Amino acid sequence: MTSITKWIEENRITEVECLMPDITGNARGKVMPASKFEREEMKLPEGILIQAVHGEWSDDYWELVDPTDRDMIMRPDPDTLCLVPWWDQEPTAQVIHDAYTPEGELHPLAVRSVLRRVLKRYEELGLRPVVAPEVEFYLVAKESNPDFELKPPVGRSGRPETARQSYSIDAVNEFDPVFEVMYDYCEAQGIDVDALIHESGAAQMEINFLHGDALRAADQVFMFKRIMREAAMRHDIYATFMAKPMKNEPGSALHFHQSLLDVETGQNVFSDENGEETELFHHYIAGLQKYSPALMPFFAPNVNSYRRIAPEISAPTSLHWGYDNRTVGLRVPLSGPEARRIENRFPGADANPYLAIAATLTAGLLGMEEKLKTTDAYVGNAYDEPIGLPRSLEEALRLLDECEEVKGVFGKSFCKAYHSVKMTEFEAFQQVISSWEREYLLLSV
């Protein structure tokens, strides 16, 4: 705690946001006076690890957590300590915590624990994953009534977007004031953002991150979502990371570029000494091809997520891979041998970054361990192929439940808890009667 205490004193911090990412990817925790944070161990009830996105708990609650509803021991990660730049009144810090059991073990139901478990498997193989996220999101006009459809916000010109503006600089400049705040916040929190582009949807943007450590990448996406929402609200609009927020616009993705380095040499193991593709490279891709259907609950964790998985709306629908082909789910970008990597295009922007990164690394790990073989690289438009992914959360959870290999890596207790929480959300969604049903079925069936 010494380095944290010194930093708090040097920055004259008065309050500390003690954060833990929950199963949905949102921040839970406590806000503590800095003086109390430095001298007291933080604890949280373990039940918050299995709270659904709509605030409810599953019927299996008492089977998933200790019957006493005991506390977890929270330990801050010094590498995540930073300022909270949107709190102007008092100097405030935030730090992400890992959850431990009272026995001193990483808590098996905490999402950071899951990713750490996967990274430990790579460490034992002498490998270090390198990950670069790409996060898409929409800026939307404020709307407090959930029954009303979302609309693009008004920009500097005084007009909302009404046409697709892919890669338009002027369209990005419409929201310069928002992005200036976003960049200031990112700099204050040490977020390694790279490029900002306008995506194909109306007021849809994408932010790219630099390649780096997998856990750090997950932390940065987790922190960036808070940053972007805060920057947008400063300008009286919303930023949303829903996978499919508007019916006539493309969905939003969370793509991951990934490669593996040999810990001893620092070399990219996807390329050999002659610069050619290695067997490990193809085993890794084959693992993604085989296990992605069972991992879809982590790539597409919400009922809305599966509205994005549809042909011809910029989201992959098959398990093919290919070179510089954006119609496949597993794209190999053009690069030199030292930068050879795989882009996983399956996850939606609503994915929990810790679980989505853990999932993509798990698929690659299993592919290498099982020495799986890839299909031939796909040439052409993969949207012409049959859909090879689950189309609903319920179907995806069934595939996860049947996959012993994935449960062996993620932990059976975590997968059981995740399945239970997500089925609770699915059943709650099933109780909602949509306007489409009233429109077309009320007097027609």
WOVENPE-V360971 format. One record per backbone hydrogen bond with DSSP energy under -1.0 kcal/mol. CO is the residue of the C=O (numbers start at 1). NH is the residue of the N-H. E is the energy in kcal/mol with one decimal. If there is no record, write none. Layout:
BEGIN
CO:NH:E / CO:NH:E
END
This chain:
BEGIN
1:5:-2.7 / 2:6:-2.4 / 3:7:-2.0 / 4:8:-2.6 / 5:9:-2.2 / 6:10:-2.6 / 7:11:-2.0 / 8:13:-2.3 / 9:12:-1.0 / 14:34:-2.7 / 15:93:-2.4 / 16:32:-2.8 / 17:95:-2.2 / 18:30:-1.6 / 19:97:-2.9 / 20:28:-2.4 / 22:25:-1.3 / 26:22:-2.9 / 28:20:-2.0 / 30:18:-3.5 / 32:16:-2.9 / 33:37:-2.5 / 34:38:-1.8 / 36:40:-1.8 / 42:74:-2.6 / 44:72:-3.5 / 45:48:-1.5 / 46:49:-1.7 / 47:50:-1.7 / 48:51:-1.0 / 52:55:-1.9 / 56:52:-3.2 / 58:61:-1.3 / 60:63:-1.8 / 60:64:-1.4 / 61:65:-1.7 / 66:69:-2.7 / 70:46:-2.2 / 72:44:-1.4 / 73:100:-2.4 / 75:98:-2.7 / 77:80:-2.2 / 78:81:-1.3 / 82:94:-2.8 / 84:87:-1.5 / 91:14:-2.8 / 91:15:-1.3 / 92:84:-2.7 / 93:17:-3.6 / 94:82:-2.1 / 95:19:-2.4 / 96:77:-2.7 / 98:75:-2.5 / 99:107:-2.9 / 100:73:-2.6 / 101:104:-2.4 / 105:101:-3.2 / 107:110:-1.4 / 110:114:-1.6 / 111:115:-1.9 / 112:116:-2.4 / 113:117:-2.2 / 114:118:-1.9 / 115:119:-2.5 / 116:120:-1.9 / 117:121:-1.3 / 118:122:-1.5 / 119:123:-2.4 / 120:124:-2.0 / 122:127:-2.5 / 123:126:-1.5 / 126:263:-2.6 / 128:261:-2.2 / 130:259:-2.0 / 131:212:-1.7 / 132:257:-2.5 / 133:209:-2.3 / 134:255:-1.6 / 135:207:-2.6 / 137:205:-3.2 / 138:240:-2.6 / 140:238:-2.7 / 145:148:-1.8 / 151:141:-3.0 / 155:158:-1.6 / 159:155:-1.5 / 165:168:-2.2 / 168:172:-1.3 / 169:173:-2.5 / 172:175:-2.0 / 173:176:-1.8 / 174:156:-1.5 / 175:179:-2.1 / 176:180:-2.6 / 177:181:-1.4 / 178:182:-2.2 / 179:183:-2.7 / 180:184:-1.9 / 181:185:-2.6 / 182:186:-2.6 / 183:187:-2.4 / 184:188:-2.1 / 185:189:-1.7 / 186:191:-2.8 / 191:193:-1.8 / 192:210:-2.3 / 195:208:-2.7 / 197:206:-2.4 / 198:167:-3.3 / 201:204:-1.9 / 203:139:-2.5 / 204:199:-2.7 / 205:137:-2.4 / 206:197:-2.4 / 207:135:-2.7 / 208:194:-4.2 / 212:131:-2.9 / 213:217:-2.3 / 214:218:-2.0 / 215:219:-2.4 / 216:220:-2.3 / 217:221:-2.2 / 218:222:-2.4 / 219:223:-2.6 / 220:224:-2.9 / 221:225:-2.1 / 223:227:-2.2 / 224:228:-3.2 / 225:229:-2.0 / 226:230:-2.3 / 227:231:-2.8 / 228:232:-2.2 / 229:233:-2.4 / 230:234:-1.7 / 232:235:-1.6 / 232:237:-1.9 / 233:236:-1.7 / 238:140:-2.4 / 240:138:-2.1 / 243:252:-2.4 / 246:249:-1.3 / 252:349:-2.3 / 253:136:-2.4 / 255:134:-2.2 / 256:344:-2.9 / 257:132:-2.4 / 258:342:-2.2 / 259:130:-2.8 / 260:269:-2.3 / 261:128:-2.4 / 262:266:-3.1 / 267:262:-2.7 / 268:271:-1.6 / 270:278:-1.5 / 272:275:-2.0 / 276:272:-2.5 / 278:282:-1.3 / 279:283:-2.8 / 280:284:-2.7 / 281:285:-1.9 / 282:286:-2.5 / 283:287:-2.1 / 284:288:-1.7 / 285:289:-2.2 / 286:290:-2.5 / 287:291:-2.7 / 288:292:-1.5 / 291:295:-1.4 / 295:298:-2.0 / 295:299:-1.3 / 296:300:-3.8 / 299:348:-2.7 / 304:307:-1.6 / 305:308:-1.2 / 308:310:-2.0 / 317:388:-3.0 / 320:330:-1.4 / 321:378:-3.8 / 322:332:-2.7 / 329:345:-3.1 / 330:322:-1.8 / 331:343:-3.5 / 332:324:-2.4 / 336:339:-1.2 / 337:340:-1.3 / 342:258:-2.3 / 343:331:-2.2 / 344:256:-1.7 / 347:254:-2.2 / 348:351:-2.0 / 352:356:-2.8 / 353:357:-2.2 / 354:358:-2.0 / 355:359:-2.3 / 356:360:-2.3 / 357:361:-2.3 / 358:362:-1.9 / 359:363:-2.4 / 360:364:-1.7 / 361:365:-2.4 / 362:366:-2.7 / 363:367:-2.1 / 364:368:-2.0 / 365:369:-2.6 / 366:370:-2.4 / 367:372:-2.1 / 381:384:-1.7 / 382:385:-1.6 / 392:396:-2.2 / 393:397:-2.5 / 394:398:-1.7 / 395:399:-1.9 / 396:400:-2.2 / 397:401:-2.5 / 398:402:-1.3 / 400:403:-1.4 / 403:407:-1.8 / 404:408:-1.9 / 406:410:-2.8 / 407:411:-2.0 / 411:415:-2.3 / 412:416:-2.3 / 413:417:-2.1 / 414:418:-3.1 / 415:419:-2.5 / 416:420:-2.1 / 417:421:-2.6 / 418:422:-2.7 / 419:423:-2.1 / 420:424:-1.7 / 421:425:-1.7 / 422:426:-2.3 / 423:427:-2.6 / 424:428:-1.8 / 425:429:-2.3 / 426:430:-2.1 / 429:432:-2.0 / 434:438:-1.6 / 435:439:-2.6 / 436:440:-2.5 / 437:441:-1.9
END
